Amino acid sequence: MATDIRRKEELPELTNRIIETYGRISKINHLGHCPLPNSSTVIEIVENLKEVIFPGYRKRQNLHAGNVAFHVGGLIDSLHDQLTQQIARALRHENDLRHNMKCSIGGEIDFEALGQAKAIQFLEEIPRIRELLATDVQAAYDGDPAATGLDEIIFCYPGLEAITTQRLAHELYQLQVPTIPRMMTEWAHSNTGIDIHPGARIGPSFFIDHGTGVVIGETCDIAANVKLYQGVTLGALSFPKDADGNIIRGKKRHPTIEDGVVIYANATILGGDTIVGAGSVIGASVSLSKSVPPHTVVTIDKPSLRFRDASLKQTS
């Protein structure tokens, strides 16, 4: 393929035109000496956390009682450093935005120390998160007759991948770490097709079967032993606004799902006041915006189907 080298002479002028927009459209660029959290590092953190949670299933194999402590110890040490740096960056940037500062110059907050404190608080929760995820793995096996064993679920199931990342991100969300939890769950969303906000509170033994297209909003409360199928939306009815037309944030906008509920494919449940009672079953393609008592089955009427013999010729 021929290349006209002379066309490259146009590139400096094009570069100048692009750079000119950085001053004119500054809301979508971040220039200066105060770095933001790094996407690649956040992804590496998630992968290293999964290596700690599921040892032997990820990058490093041939782990045994004689070397696992050394391997995990190295990961935890690296995670401490990475989390401290990334959390400090996120906290500093949030402080800059809140107080219209640059790199918090003149401020008295030690963001590195604060980042380290939150990093250690987070890492201390890993044993508990592993216990929760063990219930999720078992729920997937118990709820899917196609599963051949727990290994297959850990290796292959996108629902487990999504809830693993969400449970990790939720802990950082609870610690009021800005930006990073959402970076984590949106990365999982891009990989699995499952969108779970880090703010959602999800109980043990949670199983998403198939998973593609599932959406779970920030203020959802999901109790234990809940099972969802693909295409389920647990969303908001509308966004309340103040007198100036701005969205009011921090209100409960998404439904509450109680113990033992099953929600079938493409069902939509909306609203912060909507409660699906314990033991209920929500059928496929149901659209629901009001509460359901416990032990209720909600379905839609079956459509009227027409069958014809496709081999018969149509007459005009």
C-alpha positions in Angstrom: 0.0 0.0 0.0 1.4 3.3 -1.0 1.9 6.1 1.5 2.1 9.7 0.6 4.8 11.1 2.9 3.9 14.6 2.0 0.5 14.2 3.8 2.4 13.9 7.1 3.3 17.6 6.8 -0.3 18.3 7.7 0.0 16.6 11.0 1.6 19.4 13.1 -1.2 21.7 12.1 -3.8 19.1 13.0 -2.0 18.6 16.4 -2.3 22.3 17.1 -6.0 22.3 16.3 -6.5 19.4 18.7 -4.5 21.0 21.5 -6.5 24.3 21.0 -9.6 22.4 22.0 -8.0 21.5 25.4 -8.4 25.0 26.5 -11.8 25.6 24.9 -13.3 22.3 26.0 -11.5 21.7 29.3 -14.2 19.6 31.0 -13.1 16.4 29.3 -9.3 16.7 29.8 -7.2 16.7 33.0 -3.9 18.5 32.6 -1.4 19.4 35.3 0.9 17.7 37.8 -1.7 16.1 40.0 -2.5 12.6 38.6 -5.9 10.9 38.7 -6.4 7.2 39.5 -4.9 5.1 36.7 -7.2 2.8 34.9 -4.6 0.2 34.1 -3.5 0.1 37.7 -7.0 -0.3 39.0 -7.6 -3.2 36.7 -4.3 -4.8 37.9 -5.5 -4.3 41.5 -8.7 -6.2 40.7 -6.8 -9.0 39.0 -4.4 -9.3 41.9 -7.3 -9.4 44.4 -9.0 -12.2 42.4 -5.6 -14.0 42.6 -5.8 -13.7 46.4 -9.4 -14.7 46.6 -9.2 -17.7 44.2 -5.6 -19.0 44.6 -4.7 -21.6 42.0 -7.4 -20.5 39.5 -5.8 -17.4 38.0 -2.3 -16.5 37.0 -0.2 -18.6 39.3 -0.7 -22.3 39.5 1.3 -25.1 41.3 0.5 -23.4 44.6 0.7 -25.6 47.8 1.1 -25.3 51.5 4.8 -24.7 51.2 4.6 -21.6 48.9 1.2 -20.1 49.1 2.1 -17.8 52.0 5.0 -16.4 50.1 2.9 -15.9 47.0 -0.1 -14.3 48.7 2.2 -12.2 51.0 3.9 -10.7 47.9 0.5 -9.9 46.4 -0.8 -8.3 49.6 2.3 -6.1 49.9 1.9 -5.0 46.3 -1.8 -4.4 46.8 -1.1 -2.2 49.8 1.2 0.0 47.8 -1.1 0.2 44.7 -4.3 0.8 46.7 -2.6 3.5 48.9 -1.4 5.4 45.8 -4.7 5.1 43.9 -7.0 5.9 46.8 -4.8 8.9 47.7 -5.1 10.2 44.2 -8.9 9.7 44.2 -9.3 11.5 47.6 -7.1 14.4 46.6 -9.0 14.9 43.3 -12.3 14.9 45.1 -11.0 17.4 47.6 -9.8 19.6 44.8 -13.2 19.6 43.1 -15.1 20.3 46.3 -12.9 23.2 47.3 -11.8 24.4 43.8 -8.2 23.7 44.5 -5.3 22.4 42.5 -3.4 19.4 44.0 -4.9 20.5 47.4 -2.1 23.0 47.6 -2.2 24.8 51.0 -4.4 22.1 52.5 -3.6 20.2 55.7 -4.8 16.7 54.7 -2.2 14.0 54.3 -3.8 12.0 51.5 -1.1 9.4 51.4 -1.7 8.6 55.1 -5.5 8.6 54.5 -5.1 6.4 51.5 -3.0 3.9 53.4 -5.5 3.8 56.3 -8.3 3.0 53.8 -6.2 0.5 51.9 -5.5 -1.5 55.1 -9.2 -1.3 56.2 -10.1 -2.7 52.8 -7.5 -5.5 52.8 -8.7 -6.6 56.3 -12.1 -7.4 54.8 -10.7 -10.0 52.3 -11.3 -13.0 54.6 -15.0 -12.0 55.0 -15.3 -11.3 51.2 -13.9 -14.8 50.5 -16.6 -16.3 52.8 -19.3 -14.4 50.9 -18.0 -15.4 47.5 -17.8 -19.1 48.6 -21.6 -18.9 49.2 -22.0 -17.4 45.7 -20.0 -20.2 44.1 -22.1 -22.8 45.9 -25.4 -21.0 45.0 -24.3 -21.1 41.3 -23.7 -24.9 41.5 -26.9 -25.5 43.4 -28.9 -23.4 41.0 -27.6 -24.6 37.6 -28.0 -28.2 36.6 -25.5 -27.5 33.7 -22.7 -26.9 36.2 -20.3 -29.8 36.4 -18.5 -28.6 39.5 -17.3 -25.6 41.5 -14.1 -25.4 39.3 -16.2 -24.7 36.2 -18.1 -21.9 38.0 -14.9 -20.2 39.2 -13.3 -20.5 35.7 -16.3 -19.8 33.5 -19.3 -18.1 35.0 -19.7 -14.3 34.2 -22.1 -13.9 37.0 -19.4 -14.9 39.5 -16.9 -12.6 37.8 -19.3 -9.7 38.1 -20.3 -10.3 41.7 -16.6 -10.8 42.7 -15.7 -7.4 41.4 -18.8 -5.8 42.8 -18.2 -7.2 46.3 -14.7 -5.8 46.3 -15.8 -2.5 44.9 -18.6 -2.3 47.5 -16.1 -2.4 50.3 -14.2 0.6 48.8 -17.6 2.3 48.3 -18.4 1.8 51.9 -15.1 3.4 52.8 -16.2 6.4 50.8 -13.4 6.0 48.3 -14.4 8.1 45.2 -14.2 7.0 41.5 -12.3 3.7 42.0 -15.2 1.5 42.9 -17.1 2.6 39.8 -14.0 2.1 37.6 -13.8 -1.5 38.9 -17.5 -2.4 38.3 -17.6 -0.8 34.9 -14.6 -2.8 33.9 -16.4 -5.9 35.0 -19.5 -4.7 33.1 -17.5 -4.4 29.9 -16.1 -7.9 30.3 -19.3 -9.7 31.4 -22.3 -7.6 30.1 -23.5 -7.4 33.8 -23.8 -3.9 35.3 -23.8 -3.9 39.1 -23.3 -0.6 40.8 -20.8 -0.8 43.7 -23.3 0.8 46.0 -25.8 -2.1 45.7 -26.0 -4.1 49.0 -26.1 -7.8 48.1 -26.5 -10.7 50.6 -24.9 -14.1 50.5 -25.6 -17.0 48.1 -26.3 -14.7 45.1 -26.5 -16.2 41.7 -26.9 -14.6 38.3 -27.6 -17.3 35.7 -26.2 -16.5 32.2 -26.1 -12.9 33.1 -25.9 -10.9 29.9 -27.9 -7.6 30.2 -28.4 -7.6 34.0 -28.6 -4.1 35.5 -28.6 -3.6 39.3 -28.7 0.0 40.5 -26.8 1.8 43.3 -29.5 1.7 46.0 -30.7 -1.8 45.5 -30.9 -4.0 48.6 -30.8 -7.7 47.8 -31.1 -10.3 50.6 -29.7 -13.8 50.8 -30.4 -16.7 48.3 -31.6 -14.5 45.4 -31.3 -15.8 41.8 -31.5 -13.6 38.7 -31.6 -14.6 35.0 -30.3 -12.7 32.0 -31.8 -9.3 31.1 -33.1 -8.5 34.6 -33.2 -4.8 35.5 -33.4 -3.6 39.0 -33.7 0.1 38.3 -35.2 3.5 39.1 -38.6 4.8 38.2 -37.6 8.4 37.9 -35.0 10.8 39.3 -36.4 13.3 41.8 -35.3 16.9 41.2 -35.0 20.0 43.4 -36.7 23.4 42.7 -33.9 24.3 40.3 -34.3 21.1 38.2 -31.2 19.4 39.5 -31.3 15.7 40.3 -31.5 15.0 44.1 -28.8 12.5 44.9 -28.5 10.1 47.8 -32.2 9.0 47.8 -33.2 5.3 47.6 -34.2 4.9 43.9 -34.0 1.1 43.4 -36.0 -1.9 44.7 -35.5 -4.1 47.6 -35.4 -7.9 47.0 -36.0 -10.1 50.0 -34.7 -13.6 50.8 -35.1 -16.4 48.3 -36.6 -14.5 45.4 -36.2 -15.8 41.9 -36.4 -13.3 39.0 -36.6 -14.7 35.5 -35.3 -13.4 32.2 -35.9 -9.8 31.0 -38.0 -8.9 34.1 -37.9 -5.2 35.1 -38.4 -4.1 38.7 -38.3 -0.3 39.3 -38.5 2.1 42.2 -37.1 2.7 45.6 -40.4 1.9 47.3 -40.8 -1.4 45.5 -40.3 -4.5 47.7 -40.4 -8.0 46.4 -41.3 -10.2 49.3 -39.4 -13.2 50.5 -39.8 -16.4 48.5 -41.5 -14.7 45.6 -41.1 -15.6 41.9 -41.1 -12.9 39.2 -41.8 -14.4 35.8 -40.0 -13.6 32.5 -40.7 -10.2 30.9 -42.7 -8.9 33.9 -42.6 -5.2 34.4 -43.2 -4.3 38.0 -43.3 -0.9 39.9 -45.2 -1.9 43.0 -44.5 -4.1 45.9 -45.2 -7.8 46.0 -46.2 -9.7 49.1 -44.0 -12.7 50.3 -44.4 -16.0 48.5 -46.1 -14.5 45.4 -45.8 -15.6 41.8 -46.0 -12.8 39.3 -46.4 -13.6 35.6 -47.8 -12.1 32.5 -50.6 -13.7 30.5 -49.2 -16.0 27.8 -49.5 -14.3 24.3 -51.8 -15.8 21.7 -49.5 -17.8 19.3 -50.4 -18.5 15.7 -48.9 -21.5 13.8 -49.1 -22.1 10.1 -47.5 -24.7 7.8 -44.6 -22.8 6.2 -44.5 -25.4 3.3 -47.9 -24.2 2.0 -47.8 -21.6 -0.7 -49.4 -18.3 0.0 -52.2 -17.3 -2.3 -52.9 -13.7 -3.2 
